Amino acid sequence: MAKKRKEEQKSSPQWMTTYSDMVTLLLTFFVALISMSTISPGKFQQVAVGLRIALSGNPPSVLMGGKSINEEPLITSKRGIYQELMRLSEEYKGKITVEERDEGTLIVLKDMVFFETGSAKLTVEAKELLAKVGQIVIEHTTNVLEIYGYADDRLPLPNSIYVSNWHLSSARAASVVNFFLTELKEKRMIERAADIKLGRFNIELFYNPDRFYPIGLGDREIKKKIQDLENQINVERTLLNEKFRNGEISQAEYESELKKLEEKYQQELDRLRREFRRIDILIKREKL
């Protein structure tokens, strides 16, 4: 009897058999789901990092200003890309800025005549810079690239092929993508012909059209800034009128200051119009 009692004590409880069967079935179910789905590497990485942060006992809090689940910026995680972009920024003296955002790395190309006025045709200077930036960004990442085009506040000319600034900005973004996929690709095919032949460089992978998304932003961004500028000038004009009415300044001084305000407005407007001839390239965190 003692031997039989010992054998009964060693056996597992009956509920554990049911529990283990249930866990096995659940595991099989989720494995089947995953096997039938397509996993996005970028999103999978974000989920993994988020789970690790949550299980560490210090989950991020949006209301308390917690960390993003994207722990490491894309560009800074690849030092070669970052260093090359910084070298180009020094060469072009502030015409290139790099900014990390939640959705990815934003490269802004500015302070240069990228397009002819009212046109989507790239200038020679613009192509030179785009070739250098594109070579770094396209051939050292496999991420989706969003190209943003802009237009200023002036409406297209009556004889323009673009019926609105939305059309113009979209055409500008498309011109950049077209340059990358035609002229730059052909140039790199010649320069790296030996690597391509030996299989060391897969040009079709990096210059895959599915990576590129041209996006036109119209004139909405510049109009916001122009409205802020007009508000600022109006405030200064109101203060100037108050001084004149109170006798603090003479008629000649009033007219002189008023003229300066008009010149200031025009100078700032011209600067904004130059600024919005820019090109933005966003390297999305999600890989192709």
Rosetta silent file (secondary structure, phi, psi, omega in degrees, C-alpha in Angstrom):
SEQUENCE: MAKKRKEEQKSSPQWMTTYSDMVTLLLTFFVALISMSTISPGKFQQVAVGLRIALSGNPPSVLMGGKSINEEPLITSKRGIYQELMRLSEEYKGKITVEERDEGTLIVLKDMVFFETGSAKLTVEAKELLAKVGQIVIEHTTNVLEIYGYADDRLPLPNSIYVSNWHLSSARAASVVNFFLTELKEKRMIERAADIKLGRFNIELFYNPDRFYPIGLGDREIKKKIQDLENQINVERTLLNEKFRNGEISQAEYESELKKLEEKYQQELDRLRREFRRIDILIKREKL
SCORE:     score description
SCORE:     0.000 S_00000001
   1 L     0.000  -36.840 -179.063    0.000    0.000    0.000 S_00000001
   2 H   -65.183  -39.150 -179.241    2.870    2.352    0.798 S_00000001
   3 H   -66.305  -40.126  178.889    4.408    1.815   -2.655 S_00000001
   4 H   -65.333  -37.206 -179.998    1.077    2.554   -4.406 S_00000001
   5 H   -65.753  -38.534  179.230    0.646    5.757   -2.347 S_00000001
   6 H   -64.978  -39.955  179.787    4.124    6.982   -3.418 S_00000001
   7 H   -64.766  -37.510  178.663    3.311    6.409   -7.130 S_00000001
   8 H   -65.918  -36.357 -179.663    0.072    8.425   -6.778 S_00000001
   9 H   -69.152  -31.718 -177.650    1.998   11.336   -5.194 S_00000001
  10 H   -76.043  -26.460 -177.666    4.516   11.448   -8.079 S_00000001
  11 L   -71.030  150.116 -178.281    1.883   11.734  -10.875 S_00000001
  12 L   -75.690  154.784  176.948    0.842   15.228  -12.103 S_00000001
  13 L   -63.421  150.698 -177.265   -2.600   16.674  -11.288 S_00000001
  14 H   -63.363  -31.563 -177.192   -5.266   15.973  -13.925 S_00000001
  15 H   -66.166  -26.573 -179.282   -5.869   19.708  -14.613 S_00000001
  16 H   -67.935  -30.337  177.677   -2.299   20.105  -15.858 S_00000001
  17 H   -64.499  -46.029  178.083   -2.981   17.693  -18.712 S_00000001
  18 H   -64.029  -41.619 -178.694   -5.884   19.820  -19.912 S_00000001
  19 H   -64.059  -45.377 -179.153   -3.883   23.013  -19.430 S_00000001
  20 H   -64.863  -36.439  176.200   -0.869   21.755  -21.391 S_00000001
  21 H   -63.121  -41.897 -179.308   -3.154   20.629  -24.233 S_00000001
  22 H   -64.625  -43.878  179.214   -4.753   24.077  -24.355 S_00000001
  23 H   -63.004  -41.698  178.829   -1.362   25.880  -24.435 S_00000001
  24 H   -62.458  -41.945  179.171   -0.134   23.563  -27.190 S_00000001
  25 H   -65.651  -40.936  178.609   -3.257   24.233  -29.266 S_00000001
  26 H   -63.928  -42.666  178.876   -2.901   28.007  -28.786 S_00000001
  27 H   -61.123  -44.458  178.672    0.754   27.878  -29.806 S_00000001
  28 H   -61.851  -38.811 -179.832   -0.136   25.879  -32.920 S_00000001
  29 H   -63.103  -46.596 -178.408   -2.897   28.382  -33.734 S_00000001
  30 H   -70.663  -35.241  175.747   -0.586   31.426  -33.536 S_00000001
  31 H   -62.499  -40.416  178.895    2.172   29.699  -35.491 S_00000001
  32 H   -64.995  -40.536  178.677   -0.366   28.974  -38.226 S_00000001
  33 H   -62.427  -45.880 -178.584   -1.494   32.621  -38.238 S_00000001
  34 H   -64.368  -39.070 -178.140    2.086   33.897  -38.532 S_00000001
  35 H   -65.908  -23.880 -179.779    2.918   31.434  -41.294 S_00000001
  36 L   -94.855   -2.050 -176.178    0.023   32.797  -43.379 S_00000001
  37 L  -109.512  164.740  175.519    0.869   36.470  -42.819 S_00000001
  38 L  -106.685  119.589 -176.092    3.482   38.864  -44.174 S_00000001
  39 L   -91.507  129.888  174.088    5.566   40.451  -41.441 S_00000001
  40 L   -83.829  118.962 -178.057    6.816   43.991  -41.846 S_00000001
  41 H   -56.435  -39.918 -178.035   10.399   44.041  -40.503 S_00000001
  42 H   -66.054  -46.910 -179.010   10.080   47.646  -39.375 S_00000001
  43 H   -68.448  -36.670  178.571    6.807   47.148  -37.511 S_00000001
  44 H   -60.926  -41.380  179.493    7.983   43.839  -36.035 S_00000001
  45 H   -64.826  -40.716  179.576   11.055   45.602  -34.640 S_00000001
  46 H   -62.505  -43.770  179.508    8.897   48.364  -33.160 S_00000001
  47 H   -63.056  -42.472 -179.764    6.604   45.820  -31.475 S_00000001
  48 H   -61.733  -44.804  179.634    9.601   43.907  -30.098 S_00000001
  49 H   -65.752  -40.484  179.675   11.169   47.063  -28.664 S_00000001
  50 H   -62.421  -42.423  178.281    7.814   48.168  -27.226 S_00000001
  51 H   -64.339  -39.312 -179.844    7.295   44.830  -25.480 S_00000001
  52 H   -64.396  -40.888  179.116   10.815   44.931  -24.069 S_00000001
  53 H   -66.382  -42.705 -178.500   10.272   48.422  -22.649 S_00000001
  54 H   -64.352  -40.992 -177.914    6.865   47.477  -21.203 S_00000001
  55 H   -76.975  -11.194  179.272    8.184   44.298  -19.564 S_00000001
  56 L   -76.416   -9.542 -179.745   11.141   46.159  -18.101 S_00000001
  57 L    95.994   -3.478  178.474    8.820   47.777  -15.568 S_00000001
  58 L  -128.034   67.100 -177.701    9.124   51.271  -17.092 S_00000001
  59 L   -65.497  146.559 -179.463    6.535   51.415  -19.877 S_00000001
  60 L   -68.858  145.057  178.408    6.506   54.606  -21.974 S_00000001
  61 L  -122.411  120.994  179.509    3.826   57.155  -21.204 S_00000001
  62 L   -66.461  -42.134 -178.085    2.619   59.549  -23.898 S_00000001
  63 L   -66.793  -30.158 -178.458    1.010   61.868  -21.349 S_00000001
  64 L   -96.891    9.591  178.029    4.169   61.984  -19.254 S_00000001
  65 L    74.974   38.358 -178.230    6.442   62.486  -22.235 S_00000001
  66 L   -70.608  172.117 -178.595    7.728   58.928  -22.368 S_00000001
  67 L   -70.746  153.534  170.740   10.186   57.558  -24.924 S_00000001
  68 L   -73.815  153.341  178.572    9.194   56.512  -28.398 S_00000001
  69 L   -73.678   -9.691  173.600    9.312   52.770  -29.045 S_00000001
  70 L   -85.263   92.802 -171.944   11.809   53.600  -31.786 S_00000001
  71 L   -67.106  -40.554 -171.886   14.864   53.517  -29.552 S_00000001
  72 L  -121.425  126.672  178.250   17.531   54.267  -32.120 S_00000001
  73 L   -60.202  149.777 -176.898   17.291   56.721  -35.040 S_00000001
  74 L   -61.167  -51.073 -175.060   17.771   55.190  -38.474 S_00000001
  75 L   -67.532  -43.763 -178.121   20.647   57.393  -39.617 S_00000001
  76 L   -70.354  -17.253  176.407   22.574   57.344  -36.342 S_00000001
  77 L   -78.830  -13.947  176.258   22.309   53.559  -36.268 S_00000001
  78 L  -123.581   88.168 -170.647   24.296   53.552  -39.529 S_00000001
  79 H   -59.045  -32.172 -178.866   27.195   55.859  -38.813 S_00000001
  80 H   -61.240  -42.588  179.346   28.533   55.739  -42.373 S_00000001
  81 H   -64.107  -47.502 -177.685   25.357   57.321  -43.770 S_00000001
  82 H   -60.755  -45.262 -179.016   25.262   59.995  -41.093 S_00000001
  83 H   -64.253  -39.515  178.606   28.923   60.907  -41.551 S_00000001
  84 H   -65.679  -40.152  178.591   28.566   61.152  -45.334 S_00000001
  85 H   -66.701  -39.152  177.826   25.532   63.422  -44.992 S_00000001
  86 H   -66.343  -35.776  177.460   27.352   65.631  -42.504 S_00000001
  87 H   -64.560  -42.418  177.700   30.303   65.844  -44.889 S_00000001
  88 H   -65.036  -38.432  178.771   27.958   66.930  -47.675 S_00000001
  89 H   -61.291  -38.614  176.703   26.317   69.449  -45.341 S_00000001
  90 H   -67.488  -40.285 -179.303   29.717   71.010  -44.710 S_00000001
  91 H   -64.259  -38.866 -177.254   30.470   71.050  -48.428 S_00000001
  92 L   -99.807   11.199  170.771   27.163   72.746  -49.255 S_00000001
  93 L    48.355   66.270  173.680   27.205   75.086  -46.238 S_00000001
  94 L    82.056    3.687  178.530   23.827   74.519  -44.594 S_00000001
  95 L   -78.492   -9.954  178.678   21.911   73.503  -47.711 S_00000001
  96 E  -124.521  126.646  173.209   21.365   70.063  -46.163 S_00000001
  97 E  -125.652  145.231 -179.239   19.763   69.466  -42.769 S_00000001
  98 E  -120.503  128.729 -176.451   19.047   66.098  -41.139 S_00000001
  99 E  -134.737  131.861  177.054   16.253   65.717  -38.597 S_00000001
 100 E   -88.730  129.806  177.021   15.051   62.646  -36.716 S_00000001
 101 E  -126.688  169.644 -179.852   11.288   62.216  -36.473 S_00000001
 102 L   -60.076  -36.614 -176.007    9.019   59.485  -35.160 S_00000001
 103 L   -84.215  -11.032  179.317    8.283   58.290  -38.689 S_00000001
 104 E   153.969 -158.738 -178.162   11.899   58.286  -39.823 S_00000001
 105 E  -104.590  123.291 -178.235   14.812   60.505  -40.853 S_00000001
 106 E  -101.499  123.987  175.926   13.990   63.709  -42.723 S_00000001
 107 E  -109.223  119.041 -178.322   16.609   65.187  -45.068 S_00000001
 108 E  -106.953  124.603  176.684   15.800   68.747  -46.142 S_00000001
 109 E  -107.195  118.178 -171.399   17.524   70.213  -49.205 S_00000001
 110 L  -145.574 -176.991  178.224   17.056   73.984  -49.262 S_00000001
 111 L    54.455   40.730  179.558   18.535   77.417  -50.043 S_00000001
 112 L  -152.904  148.354  176.927   19.084   76.454  -53.654 S_00000001
 113 L   -81.338   93.254 -179.530   17.216   76.975  -56.922 S_00000001
 114 L   -79.591  -33.560 -177.159   16.042   73.401  -57.439 S_00000001
 115 E  -131.920  153.024  171.517   13.398   74.286  -60.004 S_00000001
 116 L   -69.498  152.394 -177.110   12.753   77.031  -62.474 S_00000001
 117 L   -57.157  128.009  178.961    9.971   79.408  -61.386 S_00000001
 118 L    68.952   15.740 -175.482    6.552   77.825  -61.915 S_00000001
 119 L  -129.814  160.614  175.322    8.201   74.691  -63.308 S_00000001
 120 L  -105.360   10.724 -179.461    9.013   71.132  -62.230 S_00000001
 121 L   -80.579  124.065 -179.129   12.198   71.030  -64.296 S_00000001
 122 E   -72.415  140.932  176.321   15.268   70.365  -62.145 S_00000001
 123 L   -80.988  165.610  179.195   18.213   72.719  -62.517 S_00000001
 124 H   -62.183  -41.768  179.317   21.744   71.469  -63.195 S_00000001
 125 H   -61.755  -40.713  179.754   22.796   72.523  -59.673 S_00000001
 126 H   -64.451  -42.406  179.961   19.886   70.587  -58.177 S_00000001
 127 H   -63.496  -36.613  179.392   20.774   67.408  -60.079 S_00000001
 128 H   -62.316  -45.501  179.468   24.355   67.627  -58.863 S_00000001
 129 H   -70.438  -43.002 -179.845   23.277   67.741  -55.220 S_00000001
 130 H   -61.712  -34.594  178.557   20.521   65.145  -55.645 S_00000001
 131 H   -64.264  -40.923 -179.384   22.995   62.725  -57.215 S_00000001
 132 H   -70.603  -44.801  179.528   25.278   62.969  -54.177 S_00000001
 133 H   -68.446  -44.632 -178.541   22.481   62.690  -51.601 S_00000001
 134 H   -61.067  -40.342  179.429   20.635   59.992  -53.540 S_00000001
 135 H   -58.757  -39.225 -179.968   23.738   57.845  -53.888 S_00000001
 136 H   -73.405  -51.761 -172.997   24.127   57.800  -50.091 S_00000001
 137 H   -70.364  -43.154 -174.980   20.479   57.410  -49.119 S_00000001
 138 H   -73.839  -42.039 -171.088   19.362   54.992  -51.837 S_00000001
 139 H   -90.868   -0.040  178.397   22.351   52.650  -51.898 S_00000001
 140 L  -121.015    7.794  174.359   22.862   52.317  -48.129 S_00000001
 141 L  -140.141  162.008  171.122   19.264   51.657  -47.056 S_00000001
 142 L  -120.821   19.667 -178.434   16.381   49.512  -48.229 S_00000001
 143 E   -78.660  159.453  173.515   13.762   51.678  -46.547 S_00000001
 144 E   -65.849  139.232 -179.912   10.803   53.327  -48.239 S_00000001
 145 E  -117.486  121.581  175.704   11.649   56.865  -49.409 S_00000001
 146 E  -102.431  126.414 -178.840    9.015   59.600  -49.471 S_00000001
 147 E  -108.481  122.885 -176.908    9.895   62.611  -51.630 S_00000001
 148 E  -106.010  128.997  175.751    8.039   65.854  -50.823 S_00000001
 149 E  -109.917  150.654 -177.349    7.527   68.635  -53.353 S_00000001
 150 L  -128.996  166.838  170.414    6.373   72.184  -52.569 S_00000001
 151 L  -140.576  156.108  177.467    5.055   75.293  -54.306 S_00000001
 152 L   -88.584 -169.035 -172.378    4.945   78.907  -53.134 S_00000001
 153 L   -78.082  -14.267 -177.476    1.858   81.116  -52.773 S_00000001
 154 L   -76.527  135.565 -179.687    1.850   82.420  -56.366 S_00000001
 155 L   -72.355  151.437  176.116   -0.651   80.772  -58.676 S_00000001
 156 L   -58.927  150.603  178.848    0.619   79.081  -61.852 S_00000001
 157 L   -62.972  154.626 -178.183    0.675   81.303  -64.937 S_00000001
 158 L   -56.722  -32.471 -179.217   -2.403   81.185  -67.201 S_00000001
 159 L   -92.611    9.631 -178.950   -0.442   79.348  -69.894 S_00000001
 160 L   -73.036  150.218  176.377    1.081   76.864  -67.405 S_00000001
 161 L   -77.144  -10.577 -179.132    0.495   73.140  -67.822 S_00000001
 162 L   -99.713  120.540 -175.158   -0.176   72.998  -64.063 S_00000001
 163 L   -80.398  -13.968  179.156   -3.710   73.994  -63.162 S_00000001
 164 L  -156.023  170.434  177.291   -2.916   74.469  -59.471 S_00000001
 165 H   -70.952  -22.423  173.649   -0.069   74.504  -56.979 S_00000001
 166 H   -64.320  -43.213  178.746   -1.073   71.005  -55.932 S_00000001
 167 H   -65.732  -41.289 -178.420   -0.278   69.820  -59.450 S_00000001
 168 H   -64.659  -47.192 -178.563    2.988   71.771  -59.516 S_00000001
 169 H   -65.039  -37.304  177.781    4.239   70.440  -56.167 S_00000001
 170 H   -65.836  -39.978  178.552    3.312   66.872  -57.124 S_00000001
 171 H   -65.265  -36.299  178.629    5.149   67.249  -60.438 S_00000001
 172 H   -65.958  -43.844  177.227    8.236   68.513  -58.596 S_00000001
 173 H   -62.545  -41.449  179.777    8.249   65.507  -56.272 S_00000001
 174 H   -66.879  -32.863  178.233    7.777   63.209  -59.265 S_00000001
 175 H   -63.097  -39.355  179.282   10.663   64.925  -61.101 S_00000001
 176 H   -66.475  -46.042  178.713   13.016   64.049  -58.247 S_00000001
 177 H   -60.863  -43.304  179.706   11.866   60.404  -58.198 S_00000001
 178 H   -62.419  -38.566  177.519   12.219   60.225  -61.971 S_00000001
 179 H   -62.512  -44.146  179.550   15.750   61.636  -61.730 S_00000001
 180 H   -60.908  -43.541 -171.733   16.698   58.974  -59.165 S_00000001
 181 H   -86.008   -9.616  179.074   15.250   56.102  -61.206 S_00000001
 182 H  -117.644  -75.540 -173.687   16.576   57.190  -64.598 S_00000001
 183 H   -63.880  -48.228 -178.584   19.563   59.531  -64.708 S_00000001
 184 H   -67.742  -41.287  179.658   21.112   58.590  -61.358 S_00000001
 185 H   -61.175  -45.049  179.030   20.484   54.872  -61.863 S_00000001
 186 H   -62.849  -40.625  178.703   22.085   54.944  -65.326 S_00000001
 187 H   -61.907  -43.616 -178.277   25.057   56.882  -63.970 S_00000001
 188 H   -72.635  -29.566  176.363   25.580   54.363  -61.163 S_00000001
 189 H   -63.094  -37.014  178.457   25.211   51.418  -63.545 S_00000001
 190 H   -73.600  -45.456 -176.341   28.207   52.743  -65.473 S_00000001
 191 H   -67.096  -31.766 -176.881   30.249   53.629  -62.379 S_00000001
 192 L  -115.350   31.115 -178.124   29.636   50.272  -60.685 S_00000001
 193 H   -57.407  -41.268 -178.872   29.515   48.042  -63.749 S_00000001
 194 H   -65.029  -44.268  179.775   32.229   45.726  -62.385 S_00000001
 195 H   -64.292  -39.087  179.110   30.464   45.276  -59.017 S_00000001
 196 H   -64.954  -42.916 -179.115   27.155   44.607  -60.772 S_00000001
 197 H   -63.942  -38.210 -178.542   28.748   42.031  -63.074 S_00000001
 198 L   -85.206   -0.995  178.305   30.411   40.220  -60.145 S_00000001
 199 L    79.960   15.016 -179.537   27.185   40.269  -58.124 S_00000001
 200 L   -87.909  -11.766 -178.640   28.564   42.557  -55.433 S_00000001
 201 L  -141.444  114.696 -179.745   25.997   45.296  -56.082 S_00000001
 202 L   -95.361   90.204 -174.613   22.319   44.624  -56.763 S_00000001
 203 H   -66.488  -30.186 -179.497   21.260   47.868  -58.408 S_00000001
 204 H   -69.254  -27.596  177.524   17.689   46.649  -59.013 S_00000001
 205 H   -69.679  -48.034 -175.884   17.217   46.148  -55.278 S_00000001
 206 H   -75.117  -34.899 -179.519   18.255   49.665  -54.319 S_00000001
 207 L  -101.359   37.313  176.846   16.611   51.403  -57.281 S_00000001
 208 L   -72.845  121.832 -178.252   13.372   49.463  -56.960 S_00000001
 209 H   -56.785  -25.043 -179.781   10.480   51.813  -57.956 S_00000001
 210 H   -65.843  -15.736 -179.912    8.372   50.389  -55.115 S_00000001
 211 H   -78.657  -22.162 -166.529   10.623   52.227  -52.654 S_00000001
 212 E  -104.332  129.354  179.357    9.813   55.709  -53.951 S_00000001
 213 E  -129.252  101.589  176.444    6.687   57.730  -53.122 S_00000001
 214 E   -76.447  133.373 -176.702    6.426   61.272  -54.583 S_00000001
 215 E  -132.531  123.559  176.954    4.122   63.490  -52.484 S_00000001
 216 E   -95.401  131.028 -178.767    2.964   67.009  -53.380 S_00000001
 217 L  -107.415    5.094  176.000    2.159   69.370  -50.503 S_00000001
 218 L    62.129 -144.693 -178.723    0.920   72.282  -52.594 S_00000001
 219 L  -112.375   13.670 -173.756    1.178   75.793  -51.135 S_00000001
 220 H   -66.008  -36.898 -177.069   -0.409   75.115  -47.745 S_00000001
 221 H   -68.204  -45.229 -179.032    2.849   75.233  -45.769 S_00000001
 222 H   -68.475  -33.601  179.828    4.029   78.581  -47.140 S_00000001
 223 H   -64.643  -34.395  175.830    0.571   80.103  -46.715 S_00000001
 224 H   -63.237  -44.042 -178.439    0.684   79.326  -42.999 S_00000001
 225 H   -70.664  -35.169  177.055    4.026   81.103  -42.684 S_00000001
 226 H   -65.594  -38.550  177.645    2.838   84.058  -44.784 S_00000001
 227 H   -63.322  -41.234  176.591   -0.169   84.422  -42.493 S_00000001
 228 H   -62.892  -41.162  178.514    2.142   84.503  -39.457 S_00000001
 229 H   -63.010  -44.675  179.988    4.297   87.124  -41.205 S_00000001
 230 H   -63.551  -39.301  177.168    1.277   89.293  -42.023 S_00000001
 231 H   -62.047  -42.512  179.307    0.069   89.086  -38.424 S_00000001
 232 H   -64.182  -45.010  179.486    3.472   90.206  -37.176 S_00000001
 233 H   -64.176  -39.811  179.578    3.628   93.130  -39.656 S_00000001
 234 H   -63.356  -38.906  177.371    0.073   94.187  -38.764 S_00000001
 235 H   -63.101  -45.703 -179.913    0.973   94.292  -35.064 S_00000001
 236 H   -65.244  -36.049  178.659    4.012   96.447  -35.802 S_00000001
 237 H   -67.928  -38.796  178.276    1.931   98.698  -38.068 S_00000001
 238 H   -63.631  -43.458  177.869   -0.696   99.120  -35.327 S_00000001
 239 H   -63.611  -37.780  178.805    1.964  100.125  -32.798 S_00000001
 240 H   -65.558  -41.398  177.441    3.405  102.572  -35.311 S_00000001
 241 H   -62.554  -39.118  178.507   -0.026  104.136  -35.858 S_00000001
 242 H   -62.771  -42.856  178.611   -0.467  104.500  -32.087 S_00000001
 243 H   -62.538  -39.297 -179.132    2.852  106.320  -31.809 S_00000001
 244 H   -68.988  -41.849  179.946    1.885  108.674  -34.640 S_00000001
 245 H   -66.850  -32.876 -179.611   -1.540  109.442  -33.159 S_00000001
 246 L   -83.578    0.014  178.005   -0.012  110.110  -29.742 S_00000001
 247 L    77.110   17.195 -179.257    2.466  112.532  -31.277 S_00000001
 248 L   -77.047  -24.340  178.433    5.503  110.406  -30.363 S_00000001
 249 L  -133.451  157.216 -179.527    6.807  110.517  -33.948 S_00000001
 250 L   -84.081  173.206  177.877    6.519  113.016  -36.784 S_00000001
 251 H   -60.768  -43.256 -179.029    4.805  112.569  -40.138 S_00000001
 252 H   -64.539  -42.274  178.758    8.158  112.046  -41.857 S_00000001
 253 H   -65.223  -38.969  179.087    9.251  109.467  -39.266 S_00000001
 254 H   -61.830  -47.463 -179.273    5.900  107.683  -39.582 S_00000001
 255 H   -65.642  -36.975  178.550    6.167  107.420  -43.356 S_00000001
 256 H   -65.066  -45.337  179.789    9.803  106.294  -43.116 S_00000001
 257 H   -67.183  -36.178  178.848    8.971  103.529  -40.604 S_00000001
 258 H   -64.886  -39.875  178.090    5.944  102.484  -42.638 S_00000001
 259 H   -64.813  -39.512  177.923    8.134  102.121  -45.716 S_00000001
 260 H   -62.485  -38.722  178.545   10.618  100.005  -43.715 S_00000001
 261 H   -64.465  -40.822  178.817    7.785   97.688  -42.634 S_00000001
 262 H   -64.613  -41.280  178.079    6.701   97.226  -46.248 S_00000001
 263 H   -65.821  -39.685  178.307   10.286   96.452  -47.282 S_00000001
 264 H   -62.018  -43.332  179.342   10.635   94.010  -44.381 S_00000001
 265 H   -61.485  -45.091 -177.912    7.449   92.230  -45.434 S_00000001
 266 H   -66.112  -39.532  178.731    8.624   91.939  -49.041 S_00000001
 267 H   -63.815  -43.757  179.525   12.082   90.674  -48.014 S_00000001
 268 H   -67.564  -36.246  178.079   10.578   88.010  -45.745 S_00000001
 269 H   -65.051  -43.333  177.810    8.089   87.016  -48.435 S_00000001
 270 H   -62.859  -39.135  179.494   10.892   86.593  -50.973 S_00000001
 271 H   -64.364  -43.287  179.151   12.855   84.519  -48.448 S_00000001
 272 H   -63.536  -39.373  179.354    9.866   82.245  -47.823 S_00000001
 273 H   -65.679  -36.102  175.840    9.353   81.767  -51.548 S_00000001
 274 H   -68.317  -39.720 -178.719   12.981   80.751  -51.938 S_00000001
 275 H   -60.797  -37.623 -175.245   12.691   78.416  -48.958 S_00000001
 276 L   -91.062   21.800  162.997    9.743   76.561  -50.460 S_00000001
 277 L   -92.652   11.006 -172.077   11.581   75.624  -53.599 S_00000001
 278 L   -75.258  172.545  175.519   13.102   72.972  -51.362 S_00000001
 279 E  -129.336  132.045  175.976   13.018   69.181  -51.561 S_00000001
 280 E  -112.575  137.590  176.044   12.400   66.902  -48.572 S_00000001
 281 E  -123.411  117.709  178.697   13.400   63.232  -48.474 S_00000001
 282 E  -105.440  119.311  175.379   11.958   61.110  -45.664 S_00000001
 283 E   -89.556  106.119 -177.418   13.632   57.762  -44.991 S_00000001
 284 E   -67.108  147.213  177.793   10.831   55.774  -43.416 S_00000001
 285 E   -66.898  -31.450 -178.776   11.688   53.516  -40.480 S_00000001
 286 E   -75.175  128.979  178.722    9.787   50.673  -42.117 S_00000001
 287 E   -79.021  159.533  178.870   11.905   48.717  -44.581 S_00000001
 288 L   -64.367    0.000    0.000   10.731   47.716  -48.031 S_00000001
